[in-house]
């Protein structure tokens, strides 16, 4: 990125943005940070009340935002979101944050096919739908930017998280592909891969009772970063033209361990899992 490039020319500044899952957690933090950077935001969420609360917070800080109900797992609703967002803002969308996601855990035999479909529809198909309907608009505009929220689960491959890990690995692979494919079209792509961030993903997810309470307690009390700091870092890295955002030290460590010795890493996971009750 040229040192002469002005802030207002960066993807996250003065943006006309759509944020999915904007009713809470990382999505809300993205929406608020984009507004701070003088952007206009369409806050989309399955729960309209959450999106409306985010809009109120943005308006309280002097920003402009709109709330829209959207199930990202339904293609027609995302297609409608792409059209409605442009109408609401009076300007083509320039930034898409594919953030909406759900949590799912359990042993492979405990995870029903209905659970798989639910998780795939939101976590993976939701991102696919967003890219499918917004990328052509970015190409027509001649610029654009995408942040896809994946997870360190996309490469850590922790046991009893098969469906969740699979969806997040798909999001990371899609992001890596689009980063290369869309560069010539002046469309920036960044994929966020955090570990623990205080959000409602476990509380609102589907996890076995034996560890859902413990996992949620760890998420809310021992996370080393906040959703606000994660959103800020991710948008800064997007502006810098970087593909990956791994906010925490443990996320970086897992990434380095797996890349350096993938077989040894997998064996270590299997050995460690033998001692989990």
N, C-alpha and C positions, 0 to 999 in steps of 0.2 A: 504494500500500500504506500503510495506517495506521501511524503511528509507534508507536501503542499495541499493535500486533500483536506477540504474544510469539513468541519463537523456536520454541517447541514447536509453534506453529500453522502454521509455514511448511512448504511441501510437502516440502522435503528433510530436515527434522528429524523424528526419531521416525517415520520412514517405514517402511512395509512395502513393500519394493522388489523389482522384478525387473530384472536387468541382463543383456541379451544380449551375447554376445561378451565375457563377463566373465573369460575365462581369461588375458588379457594386455592390454597397452596401455591405451588410454583406458577400456575396459570395466572392467579391473581397478582402475584409479584411481577410477572412479565408485563401484564397490562398496566400496572402502576408505574413501572420503570419506563415503559415506552411513552406513557403520558408525560412523565417528567422530562423526557427528551423531546417534548413538544410534538408528540405524535397524537393522532386520532385513533381510537381503538374500538373495534367491535368485539365485545366480550360474549363469547358463545359458551353455553354450558347446557348439559342435560337438564339441570335444575335451574330454571329461569330466575328464581329468587336469589340464588348465589351470584349470578351474573349481574343482576340488578344492584346488589349490594356493592359489587366491585365498581360499577358505574358511579354509584353514589360517592364512593371513596375518591374516585378520579375527579369527579366534579367538585368535591370539597377542596381539592388541591388546585383547582382552576383549570382542569383539563376537560376534554370533550370525549365522550364515549357513548356507546349504544349497547343495549343488552338484547341478545337473541337466544332463543331456545333451540338447541340442535343436538341430535343424537348422531355422532360422527360415524357410528357403525352403519348408518343408513345412507346409501349413496345419494339418494334423491334429496335428503335434507342438507347434505354438504354442498350439492350442486346449487340448491336454493340459497344457502348461506353465501356462496361466492357472488351470486347476483345481488342479493339483498344488501350485503356489506357495501358494495359499490354505490348502491342507491342511497343508503343511509349516510355515507360519508361524502357523497357528491364527488368522488374521486376514485380512480382505480386503486385496488389494493396493491401495496408495495412490499408488505411483510406478512408472512404467515407463520404463526407459532402453533405447530401441531403438538399440543400438550396433553390433551385428554387421555386419561389412562385409568386402568383398574388393576387391583392386586388379586392374585390367585396363587394359592399354595396347596401342597398336599402331595402324597405319594402318587405315583403314576396310576396305580389301581384305584385310588380314591378319587381321582379327577375324572368326572363324567365327561362325555362328549359334549353335553350341553354346556358345561363349564368351559371346555376348550373353545367352543364357538363364541361364547360370551366374551372371553378374553381376547380371542383373535379379532372379533368384530370391532372392539374398541381400540385395543392397543396397536394392532397392525393394519387392519382394514381402514380404521379411522385416519391413519397417516397416509395410506395409499389414496383414499378418497380425497384428502386435502391436496396432495400433490397432483392428482389427476385433474382436478377441477381448477386449481389456481395456476399451475405452471403455464398452461396455454395463455392465460391472461397476462402473466409476467412477460412471456415472449412477445406478445402483441404490444405491450407497453415498452419493451426494450430494456427492462431491468426488473429486479425483484430479489427477495431474500426469503429463505426458509430456515426455521429452526425446528428440528424434530427432536422431541424429548424421548430418549431411549432410557437406558439405565446401565450401570456397571454390570447388572445381571445379564446384559447382552454378551458378555465374555467371561464372567466368573463361573457360570454354569453350576451354581449351588444346588445340591440335591433337594428334592421335594419342591422344586419350583419349575417343573418342566414346561408347562404352558406359558408362564410368565417369561421365562428365559427365552423361549422360542420366539415369542412376539417381539421382544426387545432386540434380539439378534437380527430379526428381519428389518426392524426400523434402522438399525445401524448399517446393515448391508445396503438398504435402499438409499440411505443418506450418502454413503461412500460412492455409490454408483452415480447419483445425481450431482454430487460435487464435481465429478469429472465431466459428466455429460452436459451440464448446464453452464459450465464456465464460459464457453464461447458466446452464450446468450446473455452474459452479464447478470446471471442469477447466482447469488451466494447461497451456500448451504452450510449449516452447522448442526452437529448432532451432540446432544447433551447426555452424558453418561455418569450420573451421580450414584453414590451409595445412599447412606441415610440422610434424608431431608425431612424436616417436620411437615407432613401433609396428612390428609385424611385417607390416603390410599389403602392403608391396612384396615382402618376402622370401617371403611365403606366397601372393602373387598371381601373375597371369599377365601378364608383361611381356616384350617382345622382349629378347633377350640383349644387343643393342647398347647398351641404356641401363639395364637393370634393376640392374646392379651399381653404376653411378654414382648412380642415383636412391636406392638403399638407403643408400649411403654418405652422400649429402647429408641424407637423412632422419634418420639416426642421429647425425650429427656436426655438422650446421649448423642444426638446428631451433632456433628462438629461444625456444620454450616447452617445458615438460615436460607429459607426460600428466596428472600430478597437478595442476599449476596450471590446466590446461584444465578438468579435472573440477570443481575448486573454483569457478572463475569461472562455469562454466555453471550449477551448482547455485545460486550466489548470484544470478545473473540470473533464474533460474526463480523463486526466492523473491521477487524484486522485481517479478515480473509482466511481464518483458521477453520479447519474441518471439525476437530474434536474439542469438546469441553469436558474435562474430568475434574470436578471442583475439589475433591478431597484427596488427601495423601493416600488413604487406603485404596481408593479407586485407581490411582496411578500405580501403586505397588502391585495390585492384582494384574493390571495390564502388562507391566514389565515382566512379572513372573511368568505369565502365560506365554508371552511372546518369546521369552528367552528359553523356556523349557516346557513346551506344551504337554508332552507325555508325562513328565515328572509332576507337573501341576495337577493333571487329571488323577494320577495315582495318589498324590497327597490328599486330594479331596475325598477319594474313595476310602483311604485309610482313616482319615479323620471322621468320616461319617459313621464308621463302625462303632464309635464311642458315643454317638448321639442316641439318647433314649427315645 
